[in-house]
């Protein structure tokens, strides 16, 4: 089975595990094309090869780094379609993206009999920006597609509304349990000034739609000794700092602006609870919430708003509050801070829940779909 994967997310090591596991299977020859560099959360990530991965990795230069819908590879792709002749092309990019157009054109010209799969994180039935072009690309991609991998059942329904009527199998994001697990982070916790405090954590983009104003407002209501650890960066940080100053809690917030993706587990382990307070907007909704699964794997109780897929991901393994409601969020935080029995229950439920989201489980399912697509 010859498989050609194209994924800008592959540049981040936590995302490689799925394909590494598939490539270990007998009879599988896999090539992965990814970007040589990528801007993520206001930092540049450079590709670093992994000696433990059996995939043949090909990092190439691109234009428009950091823009998932606009980027494309500058050169070097043709040989992977013409000479490798993949039986399966697995594109982990949106079907309306410029890269998707680039891929289907190469497929049609050099390996038209290849089976084509795309993966989408589509989360809300909103109109695409930039006029007619994304819709035109999407329609072309749909015509070439043998299988779609939406992120959720809801994403599959939205795909159908957009005109895709082919086969679809929902696949969530995964977690690498070799990286995300409970660990001793006393040294890091001490260096951040967190020792002796109840640590409320957030990790992700610092943008308004992530509901961080709700989180800061909730923190201001608390009657416990705490520190709010915010890991990430973004254009909303300046506003958030002002809000914290107005509420009188600026000195209780610890900011970490940049880190390598593989350092994420250390920071998650510094937290006593991790919060994802996302807000639904007209053109965005939380489509998964990977950090919740990562928290569960690290035995950190999780709290999420009821935006998008968060309640589905959390299940009974965490606490949910109405999005935008700082009073209710403060109540959930206090429950975890004051109730050790509840904490133990959530930890155990989280460890069970996370088994559904391991890369091992997702790799097995993906390989099964590959085989079914080839037989169809």
C-alpha positions in Angstrom: 0.0 0.0 0.0 1.6 3.2 -1.2 0.3 6.3 0.8 1.1 9.9 0.1 0.2 12.2 3.0 0.3 16.1 2.8 -0.1 17.9 6.1 1.3 21.1 7.4 0.4 20.0 10.9 3.0 17.2 10.6 5.7 19.7 11.2 4.7 19.6 14.9 5.9 16.3 16.5 2.8 15.6 18.6 0.9 15.2 15.3 3.2 12.6 13.7 2.3 9.6 15.8 -0.7 8.5 13.8 1.2 8.3 10.5 4.3 6.8 12.2 2.1 3.9 13.5 0.5 3.3 10.1 3.9 3.3 8.4 5.1 0.5 10.7 2.5 -1.9 9.3 3.8 -4.6 6.9 3.3 -3.7 3.3 2.8 0.1 3.9 5.1 2.5 2.1 4.3 6.1 3.2 5.6 9.4 2.1 4.7 12.5 4.1 5.0 16.0 2.6 5.0 18.9 5.0 6.2 22.4 5.3 9.8 23.3 6.1 8.6 26.0 8.5 5.2 27.2 9.8 4.0 30.2 11.9 1.8 29.0 14.8 0.6 31.2 17.6 3.0 34.0 16.8 6.1 31.8 16.6 7.9 30.1 13.8 8.3 26.3 13.9 11.1 24.7 11.8 10.8 21.1 10.7 13.0 18.7 12.6 13.2 15.1 11.4 12.4 12.2 13.7 14.7 9.2 13.6 12.0 7.0 15.1 9.5 7.6 12.3 9.4 5.1 9.4 7.7 7.5 7.1 9.7 9.1 4.3 9.5 12.7 5.3 9.8 15.6 2.7 9.7 19.1 4.2 9.4 21.7 1.4 9.3 25.5 1.2 5.9 27.2 0.9 4.3 30.6 0.4 1.9 32.2 3.0 3.2 30.3 6.0 0.7 30.3 8.8 -2.4 30.6 6.6 -4.1 27.2 6.3 -6.3 28.1 3.4 -3.9 30.2 1.4 -0.5 28.4 1.6 0.9 26.3 -1.2 4.1 24.4 -1.9 6.5 26.3 -4.1 8.0 23.2 -5.9 9.1 19.6 -5.7 5.6 17.9 -5.5 5.3 16.5 -9.0 7.7 13.5 -8.5 5.6 12.2 -5.6 2.6 11.9 -7.8 4.3 10.9 -11.1 7.0 8.5 -9.9 5.7 7.3 -6.5 2.2 6.6 -8.0 0.4 6.5 -4.6 -2.6 4.2 -4.2 -3.9 6.6 -1.6 -3.5 10.4 -1.3 -4.4 11.6 2.2 -4.6 15.4 2.4 -4.9 16.8 5.9 -5.9 20.3 4.7 -9.3 22.0 4.1 -11.0 21.1 0.8 -11.3 24.8 -0.2 -7.6 25.6 0.4 -5.1 26.5 -2.3 -3.1 23.5 -1.4 -6.1 21.2 -2.0 -6.4 22.7 -5.5 -2.7 22.1 -6.0 -3.0 18.4 -5.0 -6.1 17.5 -7.0 -4.5 19.0 -10.1 -1.4 16.9 -9.7 -3.5 13.9 -9.0 -5.6 14.3 -12.1 -2.6 14.8 -14.3 -0.2 12.1 -12.9 -2.1 9.5 -11.0 -5.8 9.7 -11.7 -6.6 6.3 -10.3 -5.3 7.1 -6.9 -7.9 7.1 -4.1 -8.3 10.6 -2.6 -9.0 11.4 1.1 -9.2 14.8 2.7 -9.5 15.8 6.3 -11.5 18.8 7.5 -11.8 20.8 10.7 -15.0 22.5 9.4 -17.0 23.6 12.5 -19.8 25.9 11.4 -21.8 26.4 8.2 -20.4 29.8 7.4 -19.7 31.4 4.0 -16.1 31.3 2.9 -14.1 34.5 2.5 -12.3 35.6 -0.7 -15.4 35.4 -2.9 -16.1 32.5 -5.3 -12.6 30.9 -5.5 -12.8 28.8 -2.3 -16.3 27.4 -3.3 -15.0 26.6 -6.8 -11.9 24.8 -5.3 -14.2 22.9 -2.9 -16.4 21.6 -5.6 -13.4 20.4 -7.6 -12.1 18.6 -4.6 -15.4 17.0 -3.8 -15.5 15.5 -7.3 -12.1 13.9 -6.8 -12.8 12.6 -3.3 -13.3 8.9 -2.3 -13.5 9.5 1.5 -13.7 12.5 3.8 -12.4 12.6 7.4 -14.5 15.3 9.2 -13.5 16.0 12.8 -16.9 15.2 14.2 -20.5 14.0 13.3 -21.5 17.7 13.2 -18.7 18.5 10.8 -19.9 15.6 8.6 -23.4 17.1 8.5 -22.0 20.5 7.5 -20.0 18.9 4.7 -23.2 17.4 3.3 -24.9 20.9 3.5 -22.0 22.3 1.5 -22.5 19.7 -1.3 -20.3 16.8 -0.4 -22.4 13.6 -0.7 -19.6 11.0 -0.7 -18.4 8.6 2.1 -17.3 10.2 5.4 -15.9 8.8 8.6 -15.5 11.2 11.6 -12.0 11.2 13.1 -11.2 13.3 16.2 -7.9 14.8 17.0 -5.6 12.5 19.0 -3.2 12.6 21.9 0.3 11.0 22.1 0.4 9.2 25.5 4.2 9.0 25.3 4.2 12.8 25.6 1.1 13.6 27.6 1.1 11.9 31.0 1.5 12.8 34.6 5.0 13.9 35.4 7.1 15.7 38.0 7.3 19.4 37.1 8.3 20.8 40.5 11.3 22.7 39.0 9.2 24.4 36.3 6.4 25.1 38.6 8.8 26.8 41.1 10.5 28.8 38.3 7.1 30.1 37.3 6.2 31.2 40.8 3.3 28.7 41.0 4.3 26.6 44.1 1.7 26.8 46.9 -1.1 28.1 44.7 -4.1 26.5 43.1 -3.2 26.8 39.4 -5.9 27.5 36.8 -4.6 26.9 33.3 -5.3 28.0 29.8 -3.3 26.9 26.8 -4.0 28.1 23.2 -4.4 31.2 21.1 -5.0 34.5 22.8 -7.9 35.6 20.8 -11.3 37.0 21.9 -13.3 34.0 20.6 -11.5 31.7 23.1 -13.5 33.4 25.9 -10.5 34.6 27.9 -12.4 37.6 29.2 -14.8 35.2 30.8 -11.9 33.3 32.3 -10.2 36.4 33.8 -13.6 37.7 35.1 -14.3 34.3 36.7 -10.8 34.4 38.3 -11.6 37.8 39.8 -14.6 36.2 41.6 -12.6 33.5 43.4 -12.1 33.3 47.1 -9.0 31.0 47.0 -5.3 31.4 46.7 -4.6 30.9 43.0 -2.5 31.7 40.0 -3.8 31.9 36.5 -1.3 30.4 34.1 -2.0 31.5 30.5 0.2 29.8 27.9 0.0 31.2 24.4 0.0 34.4 22.4 -2.2 36.5 20.1 -3.6 39.8 19.3 -6.0 39.9 22.2 -3.3 39.8 24.9 -3.1 43.6 25.3 -6.9 43.9 25.9 -6.7 41.0 28.3 -3.9 42.6 30.3 -6.0 45.7 30.7 -9.1 43.8 31.8 -7.0 42.0 34.4 -5.6 45.3 35.7 -9.1 46.8 35.9 -10.3 43.8 37.9 -7.2 44.0 40.2 -5.8 40.5 39.4 -3.0 41.3 37.0 -0.4 40.2 39.6 -2.1 36.8 39.8 -1.6 36.0 36.1 1.5 34.2 34.9 2.1 34.6 31.1 4.1 32.2 28.9 4.2 33.5 25.4 6.3 31.0 23.5 7.4 27.4 23.8 8.1 24.3 21.6 5.1 22.1 20.9 6.8 19.2 22.7 7.0 21.3 25.9 3.2 21.6 26.2 2.9 18.5 28.5 5.2 20.1 31.1 3.0 23.2 31.3 -0.2 21.2 31.4 1.3 19.3 34.4 1.8 22.6 36.2 -2.0 23.1 36.3 -4.5 22.0 38.9 -7.3 22.5 36.4 -7.3 23.4 32.7 -10.1 25.6 31.3 -11.3 26.0 27.7 -13.8 28.9 27.9 -14.5 29.3 24.1 -17.3 31.5 22.8 -19.4 30.8 19.7 -19.2 33.6 17.0 -21.1 34.0 13.7 -18.1 32.4 11.8 -16.4 30.2 14.4 -17.2 27.6 17.0 -14.9 25.3 19.1 -14.6 22.4 16.8 -12.8 20.0 19.1 -10.7 21.3 22.0 -7.6 19.1 21.9 -6.2 20.6 25.1 -9.0 19.0 27.0 -7.9 15.5 26.0 -4.3 16.4 26.7 -5.3 17.6 30.2 -7.1 14.3 30.8 -4.0 12.3 29.8 -1.9 14.4 32.3 -4.5 13.7 35.1 -5.6 17.3 35.2 -9.3 18.0 35.7 -10.8 19.9 32.8 -13.5 22.6 32.5 -15.1 23.7 29.3 -17.8 26.0 28.0 -20.7 24.5 26.1 -19.4 25.9 22.8 -19.4 23.6 19.8 -17.9 20.1 20.4 -16.6 20.8 23.9 -19.4 19.0 25.7 -19.0 16.0 23.4 -15.3 15.8 23.9 -15.5 16.2 27.7 -18.4 13.7 28.3 -18.6 12.9 32.0 -14.9 13.4 32.4 -15.0 17.1 33.2 -17.2 20.1 34.1 -19.2 22.2 31.7 -20.5 25.8 32.1 -22.6 28.1 29.9 -20.3 30.0 27.5 -19.7 33.6 28.6 -21.0 33.0 32.1 -18.1 34.0 34.4 -20.1 33.4 37.6 -20.8 29.8 36.6 -17.2 29.2 35.5 -16.0 30.5 38.9 -18.3 28.0 40.6 -16.8 25.1 38.5 -13.3 26.2 39.4 -14.2 26.4 43.1 -15.7 22.9 43.0 -12.4 21.5 41.8 -10.3 23.6 44.2 -12.4 22.5 47.2 -13.4 19.0 46.5 -10.6 16.3 46.4 -13.2 13.5 45.9 -14.5 15.2 42.8 -11.0 15.7 41.5 -10.2 12.0 41.9 -13.4 11.1 40.1 -12.7 13.4 37.2 -9.1 12.1 36.9 -10.2 8.5 36.7 -13.0 9.3 34.2 -10.5 11.3 32.1 -8.1 8.4 31.9 -10.9 6.2 30.6 -12.1 8.9 28.2 -8.7 9.5 26.7 -8.4 5.9 25.5 -10.9 6.8 22.7 -8.5 9.5 21.5 -5.1 7.9 21.5 -3.1 8.0 18.3 -2.9 4.2 18.5 -6.7 3.9 18.3 -7.0 6.5 15.6 -4.2 4.9 13.5 -5.9 1.5 13.6 -9.2 3.0 12.4 -7.4 5.0 9.7 -5.6 2.0 8.4 -8.9 0.0 8.3 -10.5 2.8 6.2 -7.5 2.9 3.9 -8.1 -0.8 3.2 -11.8 -0.3 2.7 -11.2 2.6 0.2 -8.8 0.5 -1.8 -11.3 -2.4 -2.0 -14.3 -0.2 -3.0 
